[in-house]
Amino acid sequence: MRPDSDPSAPEGLLAELYQELRALAAHHLRGERAGHTLQPTALVHEVFLRMQGRAGLVLTQRTHFLAVASIAMRRVLVDHARARAAQKRGGGVTHVSVGPGSAITEDRTEDVLAVDVALQKLAADDPQAEGIVEMRFYAGMTEREIGDVLGVTERTVRKQWAFARAWLRRELQTS
């Protein structure tokens, strides 16, 4: 970090990590439908505005900042998918197949919404497992980085990750 930056301010971390945030946004958008209206830069800026509006948000670790930003990106994309589904006739949530060889449709709005509903249910049952899914899947964090953020061992992260994957697979197959 630069010596003149304030590491406790989200703005200071944003300046240092802007390129990483753009790459993270591009990663999130790769999973979206072709022709998505959001671009990586716009997604980064939307997330920054949301994070700036959160009172008491103090992020001093790079990995924690990236995890929070990645989760915020997912939420922006979910909000975008909800708005898109609301505009479509019959915008209800449908069954999502997960696993090797699953067919991916051009418009993944329903998939995004189904995963979000499943993650909300997981958060109600096990908030730590849901957080691990967000950090691992959406932020691309390692088990060690997640453990550092949560203050748990890598073994705990591995066990929770295995549980969460199985829980989500079951939930998405029955919805």
Accessible surface in RSA format (square Angstrom, percent):
REM  Atomic radii and reference values for relative SASA: ProtOr
REM  Chains: A
REM  Algorithm: Lee & Richards
REM  Probe-radius: 1.40
REM  Slices: 20
REM RES _ NUM      All-atoms   Total-Side   Main-Chain    Non-polar    All polar
REM                ABS   REL    ABS   REL    ABS   REL    ABS   REL    ABS   REL
RES MET A   1   127.87  66.2  56.49  37.4  71.38 170.0  43.95  37.4  83.92 111.2
RES ARG A   2   119.32  50.1 111.88  57.0   7.45  17.7  58.61  80.1  60.72  36.8
RES PRO A   3   140.96 102.7 102.30  93.3  38.66 140.5 114.88  94.8  26.08 162.1
RES ASP A   4   119.13  83.5  80.67  80.3  38.46  90.9  50.77 119.5  68.36  68.2
RES SER A   5    16.04  13.6   0.80   1.1  15.24  35.1   6.11  13.0   9.93  13.9
RES ASP A   6    78.73  55.1  71.06  70.7   7.67  18.1  34.72  81.7  44.01  43.9
RES PRO A   7    64.02  46.7  64.02  58.4   0.00   0.0  64.02  52.9   0.00   0.0
RES SER A   8    46.01  38.9  41.95  56.0   4.06   9.3  22.90  48.8  23.11  32.4
RES ALA A   9    24.30  22.3  21.16  32.6   3.15   7.2  24.30  34.2   0.00   0.0
RES PRO A  10    19.40  14.1  19.40  17.7   0.00   0.0  19.40  16.0   0.00   0.0
RES GLU A  11    82.20  47.2  76.20  57.6   6.00  14.3  46.20  89.4  36.00  29.4
RES GLY A  12    11.70  14.4   0.00   N/A  11.70  14.4  10.51  28.8   1.19   2.7
RES LEU A  13     3.05   1.7   3.05   2.2   0.00   0.0   3.05   2.1   0.00   0.0
RES LEU A  14    27.64  15.4  27.64  19.8   0.00   0.0  27.64  19.4   0.00   0.0
RES ALA A  15    60.14  55.3  30.35  46.8  29.79  67.8  39.98  56.3  20.16  53.4
RES GLU A  16    56.86  32.6  27.42  20.7  29.44  70.1   8.43  16.3  48.43  39.5
RES LEU A  17    11.72   6.5  11.15   8.0   0.57   1.4  11.72   8.2   0.00   0.0
RES TYR A  18    61.50  28.7  60.98  34.7   0.52   1.4  52.66  39.6   8.85  10.9
RES GLN A  19   126.73  70.9 120.75  88.2   5.98  14.2  65.71 139.9  61.02  46.3
RES GLU A  20    69.58  39.9  62.83  47.5   6.74  16.1  39.71  76.8  29.87  24.4
RES LEU A  21     4.03   2.2   4.03   2.9   0.00   0.0   4.03   2.8   0.00   0.0
RES ARG A  22    78.85  33.1  77.51  39.5   1.34   3.2   9.54  13.0  69.31  42.0
RES ALA A  23    62.65  57.6  51.05  78.8  11.60  26.4  58.70  82.7   3.96  10.5
RES LEU A  24    22.17  12.3  18.44  13.2   3.73   9.4  21.52  15.1   0.65   1.8
RES ALA A  25     0.00   0.0   0.00   0.0   0.00   0.0   0.00   0.0   0.00   0.0
RES ALA A  26    31.58  29.0  28.13  43.4   3.45   7.9  29.79  42.0   1.79   4.7
RES HIS A  27    86.30  47.2  80.90  56.2   5.40  13.8  57.08  58.8  29.21  34.0
RES HIS A  28    15.50   8.5   5.59   3.9   9.91  25.4   4.76   4.9  10.75  12.5
RES LEU A  29    21.88  12.2  12.73   9.1   9.15  23.0  13.11   9.2   8.77  23.6
RES ARG A  30   171.39  72.0 138.69  70.7  32.70  77.8  77.91 106.5  93.48  56.7
RES GLY A  31    29.48  36.4   0.00   N/A  29.48  36.4  27.32  75.0   2.17   4.9
RES GLU A  32    30.84  17.7  17.42  13.2  13.42  32.0   0.00   0.0  30.84  25.2
RES ARG A  33    32.19  13.5  25.59  13.0   6.59  15.7   8.38  11.4  23.81  14.4
RES ALA A  34    74.70  68.7  48.06  74.2  26.64  60.6  59.57  83.9  15.13  40.1
RES GLY A  35    68.22  84.1   0.00   N/A  68.22  84.1  41.71 114.5  26.50  59.4
RES HIS A  36    19.87  10.9  10.90   7.6   8.98  23.0   8.59   8.8  11.29  13.1
RES THR A  37   101.83  72.4  73.29  74.3  28.54  68.0  74.79 100.5  27.04  40.9
RES LEU A  38    33.19  18.5  29.93  21.4   3.26   8.2  30.08  21.1   3.11   8.4
RES GLN A  39   109.12  61.0 108.81  79.5   0.31   0.7  46.00  97.9  63.12  47.9
RES PRO A  40    26.45  19.3  26.45  24.1   0.00   0.0  26.45  21.8   0.00   0.0
RES THR A  41    48.50  34.5  48.50  49.2   0.00   0.0  38.24  51.4  10.26  15.5
RES ALA A  42    46.06  42.3  35.83  55.3  10.23  23.3  42.08  59.3   3.98  10.5
RES LEU A  43     0.00   0.0   0.00   0.0   0.00   0.0   0.00   0.0   0.00   0.0
RES VAL A  44     2.16   1.4   1.35   1.2   0.81   1.9   1.41   1.2   0.75   2.0
RES HIS A  45    92.00  50.3  90.55  62.9   1.45   3.7  61.09  63.0  30.90  36.0
RES GLU A  46    62.12  35.7  60.11  45.5   2.01   4.8  12.45  24.1  49.67  40.6
RES VAL A  47     4.03   2.6   4.03   3.6   0.00   0.0   4.03   3.5   0.00   0.0
RES PHE A  48    36.13  18.1  34.44  21.3   1.68   4.4  36.06  21.9   0.07   0.2
RES LEU A  49   113.33  63.1 102.93  73.6  10.40  26.1 103.23  72.5  10.10  27.2
RES ARG A  50    89.10  37.4  76.92  39.2  12.18  29.0  44.92  61.4  44.18  26.8
RES MET A  51     5.33   2.8   4.06   2.7   1.27   3.0   1.80   1.5   3.53   4.7
RES GLN A  52    90.53  50.6  62.65  45.8  27.88  66.4  19.34  41.2  71.20  54.0
RES GLY A  53    67.08  82.7   0.00   N/A  67.08  82.7  37.11 101.8  29.97  67.1
RES ARG A  54   129.15  54.2 117.05  59.7  12.11  28.8  44.28  60.5  84.87  51.4
RES ALA A  55   108.21  99.5  68.28 105.4  39.93  90.8  79.52 112.0  28.69  76.0
RES GLY A  56    76.00  93.7   0.00   N/A  76.00  93.7  40.48 111.1  35.52  79.6
RES LEU A  57    29.25  16.3  14.18  10.1  15.07  37.9  18.49  13.0  10.76  28.9
RES VAL A  58    94.67  62.3  73.59  66.6  21.08  50.8  73.59  63.9  21.08  57.2
RES LEU A  59     2.10   1.2   1.92   1.4   0.18   0.4   2.10   1.5   0.00   0.0
RES THR A  60    81.89  58.2  64.66  65.6  17.23  41.1  39.75  53.4  42.15  63.7
RES GLN A  61    90.10  50.4  85.71  62.6   4.39  10.4  35.44  75.4  54.67  41.5
RES ARG A  62   108.45  45.5 102.03  52.0   6.42  15.3  51.31  70.1  57.14  34.6
RES THR A  63    25.24  18.0  24.08  24.4   1.16   2.8  18.48  24.8   6.76  10.2
RES HIS A  64    60.67  33.2  60.67  42.2   0.00   0.0  31.04  32.0  29.63  34.5
RES PHE A  65     2.18   1.1   2.18   1.3   0.00   0.0   2.18   1.3   0.00   0.0
RES LEU A  66    19.83  11.0  19.83  14.2   0.00   0.0  19.83  13.9   0.00   0.0
RES ALA A  67     1.73   1.6   1.73   2.7   0.00   0.0   1.73   2.4   0.00   0.0
RES VAL A  68    22.90  15.1  21.43  19.4   1.47   3.5  22.15  19.2   0.75   2.0
RES ALA A  69     0.40   0.4   0.40   0.6   0.00   0.0   0.40   0.6   0.00   0.0
RES SER A  70     0.00   0.0   0.00   0.0   0.00   0.0   0.00   0.0   0.00   0.0
RES ILE A  71    23.61  13.4  23.61  17.6   0.00   0.0  23.61  17.0   0.00   0.0
RES ALA A  72    13.15  12.1  10.59  16.3   2.56   5.8  12.77  18.0   0.38   1.0
RES MET A  73     0.31   0.2   0.31   0.2   0.00   0.0   0.31   0.3   0.00   0.0
RES ARG A  74    12.85   5.4  12.56   6.4   0.28   0.7   5.79   7.9   7.06   4.3
RES ARG A  75   112.04  47.0 111.28  56.7   0.76   1.8  39.49  54.0  72.55  44.0
RES VAL A  76     8.26   5.4   7.37   6.7   0.89   2.1   7.37   6.4   0.89   2.4
RES LEU A  77     7.20   4.0   6.47   4.6   0.72   1.8   6.47   4.5   0.72   1.9
RES VAL A  78     4.97   3.3   4.97   4.5   0.00   0.0   4.97   4.3   0.00   0.0
RES ASP A  79    59.90  42.0  53.45  53.2   6.45  15.2  23.13  54.4  36.77  36.7
RES HIS A  80    49.57  27.1  43.11  30.0   6.46  16.5  34.94  36.0  14.63  17.0
RES ALA A  81     5.62   5.2   3.21   5.0   2.41   5.5   5.38   7.6   0.24   0.6
RES ARG A  82   101.38  42.6  96.46  49.2   4.92  11.7  49.17  67.2  52.21  31.6
RES ALA A  83    55.13  50.7  45.24  69.8   9.89  22.5  53.92  75.9   1.21   3.2
RES ARG A  84    71.22  29.9  68.24  34.8   2.98   7.1  10.78  14.7  60.44  36.6
RES ALA A  85     7.07   6.5   5.40   8.3   1.67   3.8   5.60   7.9   1.47   3.9
RES ALA A  86    88.97  81.8  48.12  74.3  40.85  92.9  61.13  86.1  27.84  73.8
RES GLN A  87   155.52  87.0 117.46  85.8  38.06  90.6  44.62  95.0 110.89  84.1
RES LYS A  88    73.80  36.0  61.16  37.5  12.63  30.1  52.41  47.2  21.39  22.8
RES ARG A  89   239.38 100.5 203.97 104.0  35.42  84.3  90.33 123.5 149.05  90.3
RES GLY A  90    74.58  92.0   0.00   N/A  74.58  92.0  41.44 113.7  33.14  74.2
RES GLY A  91    20.56  25.4   0.00   N/A  20.56  25.4   5.22  14.3  15.34  34.4
RES GLY A  92    46.88  57.8   0.00   N/A  46.88  57.8  41.46 113.8   5.42  12.1
RES VAL A  93    79.38  52.2  48.46  43.9  30.92  74.5  48.48  42.1  30.90  83.8
RES THR A  94    76.74  54.6  68.09  69.0   8.65  20.6  67.34  90.4   9.40  14.2
RES HIS A  95   101.90  55.7  78.82  54.8  23.08  59.1  58.83  60.6  43.07  50.1
RES VAL A  96    10.03   6.6   8.51   7.7   1.52   3.7  10.03   8.7   0.00   0.0
RES SER A  97    65.75  55.6  49.21  65.7  16.55  38.1  25.11  53.5  40.65  56.9
RES VAL A  98    53.19  35.0  35.78  32.4  17.40  41.9  38.28  33.3  14.91  40.4
RES GLY A  99    38.97  48.1   0.00   N/A  38.97  48.1  22.20  60.9  16.77  37.6
RES PRO A 100   148.77 108.4 112.42 102.5  36.35 132.1 125.06 103.3  23.71 147.4
RES GLY A 101    85.10 104.9   0.00   N/A  85.10 104.9  43.16 118.5  41.94  93.9
RES SER A 102    33.15  28.0  10.26  13.7  22.90  52.7  14.17  30.2  18.99  26.6
RES ALA A 103    92.37  84.9  65.03 100.4  27.33  62.2  74.30 104.6  18.07  47.9
RES ILE A 104   109.89  62.5  77.74  57.9  32.16  77.5  77.91  56.1  31.99  86.8
RES THR A 105    84.15  59.8  74.30  75.3   9.85  23.5  77.58 104.2   6.57   9.9
RES GLU A 106   128.19  73.6 110.95  83.9  17.24  41.0  64.02 123.8  64.17  52.4
RES ASP A 107    32.01  22.4  26.81  26.7   5.20  12.3  24.06  56.6   7.95   7.9
RES ARG A 108    64.30  27.0  63.25  32.2   1.05   2.5   6.37   8.7  57.93  35.1
RES THR A 109     6.42   4.6   2.73   2.8   3.68   8.8   2.31   3.1   4.11   6.2
RES GLU A 110    29.66  17.0  29.66  22.4   0.00   0.0   9.10  17.6  20.56  16.8
RES ASP A 111    25.82  18.1  25.72  25.6   0.11   0.3   4.06   9.6  21.76  21.7
RES VAL A 112    23.47  15.4  17.93  16.2   5.54  13.4  22.35  19.4   1.12   3.0
RES LEU A 113    11.48   6.4  11.29   8.1   0.18   0.5  11.29   7.9   0.18   0.5
RES ALA A 114     4.22   3.9   0.90   1.4   3.32   7.6   2.07   2.9   2.15   5.7
RES VAL A 115    38.71  25.5  38.71  35.0   0.00   0.0  38.71  33.6   0.00   0.0
RES ASP A 116     6.71   4.7   6.43   6.4   0.27   0.6   0.31   0.7   6.39   6.4
RES VAL A 117    60.49  39.8  60.41  54.7   0.08   0.2  60.41  52.5   0.08   0.2
RES ALA A 118     1.93   1.8   1.27   2.0   0.66   1.5   1.76   2.5   0.17   0.4
RES LEU A 119     1.01   0.6   0.92   0.7   0.09   0.2   1.01   0.7   0.00   0.0
RES GLN A 120    97.17  54.3  86.94  63.5  10.23  24.4  40.12  85.4  57.04  43.3
RES LYS A 121    98.05  47.8  93.05  57.1   5.00  11.9  61.69  55.5  36.36  38.7
RES LEU A 122     0.00   0.0   0.00   0.0   0.00   0.0   0.00   0.0   0.00   0.0
RES ALA A 123    32.48  29.9  27.29  42.1   5.18  11.8  27.55  38.8   4.93  13.1
RES ALA A 124    89.01  81.8  48.19  74.4  40.82  92.9  60.40  85.1  28.61  75.8
RES ASP A 125    99.83  69.9  65.14  64.8  34.69  82.0  19.12  45.0  80.72  80.5
RES ASP A 126    32.22  22.6  30.74  30.6   1.48   3.5   8.43  19.8  23.80  23.7
RES PRO A 127    92.91  67.7  86.96  79.3   5.95  21.6  87.34  72.1   5.56  34.6
RES GLN A 128    64.19  35.9  55.39  40.5   8.80  21.0  27.00  57.5  37.19  28.2
RES ALA A 129     0.00   0.0   0.00   0.0   0.00   0.0   0.00   0.0   0.00   0.0
RES GLU A 130    19.98  11.5  19.98  15.1   0.00   0.0   0.15   0.3  19.83  16.2
RES GLY A 131    14.30  17.6   0.00   N/A  14.30  17.6  14.30  39.2   0.00   0.0
RES ILE A 132     0.04   0.0   0.04   0.0   0.00   0.0   0.04   0.0   0.00   0.0
RES VAL A 133     7.41   4.9   7.41   6.7   0.00   0.0   7.41   6.4   0.00   0.0
RES GLU A 134     3.33   1.9   3.33   2.5   0.00   0.0   0.00   0.0   3.33   2.7
RES MET A 135     9.91   5.1   9.91   6.6   0.00   0.0   8.40   7.1   1.52   2.0
RES ARG A 136    74.51  31.3  67.26  34.3   7.25  17.3   2.68   3.7  71.83  43.5
RES PHE A 137   125.99  63.0 114.98  71.2  11.01  28.7 118.44  71.8   7.55  21.6
RES TYR A 138    28.04  13.1  27.72  15.8   0.32   0.8  19.00  14.3   9.04  11.1
RES ALA A 139    14.77  13.6   0.02   0.0  14.74  33.5   0.02   0.0  14.74  39.1
RES GLY A 140    55.96  69.0   0.00   N/A  55.96  69.0  27.54  75.6  28.42  63.7
RES MET A 141     9.73   5.0   5.89   3.9   3.84   9.2   6.88   5.8   2.85   3.8
RES THR A 142    75.09  53.4  69.90  70.9   5.19  12.4  72.27  97.1   2.82   4.3
RES GLU A 143    33.62  19.3  31.26  23.6   2.36   5.6   7.80  15.1  25.82  21.1
RES ARG A 144   154.63  64.9 153.04  78.0   1.59   3.8  47.78  65.3 106.85  64.8
RES GLU A 145    48.54  27.9  48.14  36.4   0.40   1.0  14.59  28.2  33.95  27.7
RES ILE A 146     0.00   0.0   0.00   0.0   0.00   0.0   0.00   0.0   0.00   0.0
RES GLY A 147     3.19   3.9   0.00   N/A   3.19   3.9   2.18   6.0   1.02   2.3
RES ASP A 148    93.92  65.8  72.19  71.9  21.73  51.4  19.04  44.8  74.88  74.7
RES VAL A 149    35.86  23.6   8.58   7.8  27.28  65.7  10.58   9.2  25.28  68.6
RES LEU A 150    60.90  33.9  33.96  24.3  26.94  67.7  38.08  26.7  22.83  61.4
RES GLY A 151    68.21  84.1   0.00   N/A  68.21  84.1  36.62 100.5  31.59  70.8
RES VAL A 152    44.65  29.4  24.53  22.2  20.12  48.5  34.12  29.7  10.53  28.6
RES THR A 153    87.72  62.4  79.87  81.0   7.85  18.7  83.19 111.7   4.53   6.8
RES GLU A 154    61.32  35.2  56.71  42.9   4.61  11.0  16.71  32.3  44.62  36.4
RES ARG A 155   160.01  67.2 158.56  80.8   1.44   3.4  47.25  64.6 112.75  68.3
RES THR A 156    47.66  33.9  46.41  47.0   1.25   3.0  22.93  30.8  24.73  37.4
RES VAL A 157     0.00   0.0   0.00   0.0   0.00   0.0   0.00   0.0   0.00   0.0
RES ARG A 158   113.25  47.5 109.24  55.7   4.01   9.5  49.06  67.1  64.19  38.9
RES LYS A 159   127.23  62.1 117.52  72.1   9.71  23.1  74.87  67.4  52.36  55.8
RES GLN A 160    30.48  17.0  30.48  22.3   0.00   0.0   5.07  10.8  25.41  19.3
RES TRP A 161    36.05  14.5  36.05  17.5   0.00   0.0  29.72  15.8   6.33  10.3
RES ALA A 162    48.93  45.0  43.40  67.0   5.53  12.6  43.87  61.8   5.06  13.4
RES PHE A 163    85.85  43.0  77.56  48.0   8.29  21.6  85.05  51.6   0.81   2.3
RES ALA A 164     0.00   0.0   0.00   0.0   0.00   0.0   0.00   0.0   0.00   0.0
RES ARG A 165   102.71  43.1  97.64  49.8   5.06  12.1  33.13  45.3  69.57  42.2
RES ALA A 166    55.19  50.7  49.27  76.0   5.92  13.5  50.58  71.2   4.61  12.2
RES TRP A 167    20.85   8.4  18.22   8.8   2.63   6.2  13.11   7.0   7.74  12.6
RES LEU A 168    22.77  12.7  22.77  16.3   0.00   0.0  22.77  16.0   0.00   0.0
RES ARG A 169   114.95  48.3 112.74  57.5   2.21   5.3  34.84  47.6  80.11  48.6
RES ARG A 170   133.84  56.2 130.89  66.7   2.96   7.0  62.72  85.7  71.12  43.1
RES GLU A 171    24.56  14.1  24.41  18.5   0.15   0.3   1.60   3.1  22.96  18.7
RES LEU A 172    10.11   5.6  10.11   7.2   0.00   0.0  10.11   7.1   0.00   0.0
RES GLN A 173    96.44  53.9  79.08  57.8  17.36  41.3  22.90  48.7  73.54  55.8
RES THR A 174   106.26  75.6  69.80  70.8  36.46  86.9  65.35  87.8  40.91  61.8
RES SER A 175    66.20  55.9  26.80  35.8  39.40  90.8  57.55 122.5   8.65  12.1
END  Absolute sums over single chains surface
CHAIN  1 A     9582.9       7464.7       2118.2       5429.6       4153.3
END  Absolute sums over all chains
TOTAL          9582.9       7464.7       2118.2       5429.6       4153.3
